[in-house]
């Protein structure tokens, strides 16, 4: 499971890769489960910038769920969600069925690797070094004080036979891979209906990725 990734913090690279401006606020490159990072969703007004793509909006949300809010939601949130299990969770099922899909901008993801007998991290990035977008869903949490926060999760699919991960020994050897979107599919992933979005949930070509 991916609980650590590098987000994209270079404004010009973010703009050229995702077609929308990076908000001007502090953001660390390293993002861990329960901490905040940017995600892209259908535009709803927040962080909008003149001249940006009219269909996208950049938001700052929690990767999975911040520990400080876990009691509020009874632990019903996760930073990775198996696509085939979306409908087993009320919160994820509702998000999926109400088109709350998002794109998580990353330059690299890190997966646990136990092959040395210790837990190390396998760094996965594109061969050409460019950022990529991970398919996710997002949801809002209402807090007792009347405010709300937004969270996002990465969708994963079975990757037991995925060539890229054959050299990686994951916990319990349960190989799963996040869903990486083709750049040409970003708009359709966000704007399409549920049946159209489902066709983008697949393994990314392993030849375009590398482990370092």
C-alpha positions, 0 to 999 in steps of 0.5 A: 500500500502506498502511504508515502509519495512525492507531490509536485511543488514546482509551479511551472511543472505542475501547470504544464503537467496538469493544466492548472496553476499550483496554489500559493501555499506552503507544501512539502514534497514528502507526503505521508498518510494522514498529512495534507497535500494537493488533489485535483477535482471538478472545479467548485470555485476554491483555488481557481485562477483566471485562465486555468482550465474551466473544469478543474480545481486544486484543493488541499486535503488530507491523504486518507485521514488526519489522526486528529479526525479519526474519532469523528469518522469512526476510522472509516477512511483510508489512504488506499482503496481497492477499486473492487471494494469501493462499494463495501464502504458507505463513505467511498461508495457514496463518493464514487456514485456522486462523481467525487473523483480526483487526481493526485499529482505525484512525481514518485510513490513509495511502496514497502519492500521486505526482500532484504528482511527489513522494511525498505521503500521501493521508489516508483517513478516514470522513466522519463521523470515527468509527474503523473496523476493517480486516480482517487476519490475525495470526500468531506468530513463535517466536524463538531465545530461546524467546519469541514475538511476534505480527504482523498484516497488513491484507488488500487488494483490487483498487481500480483502479476504486474512485471514492475513489482516482481522484484518487490516483496510487499507485506503478506506478498499482497501486490497492489498498484495505484491506478495511474491515469494517462494524461489524455484521460484526466478530463474524462476521469473527472467529468465522465459518468461512473460507467465511463470512469470505470474504464480508466481503472487499470494497470499502467504500462509497466515499461513506462515506470521504473523502480529506484 
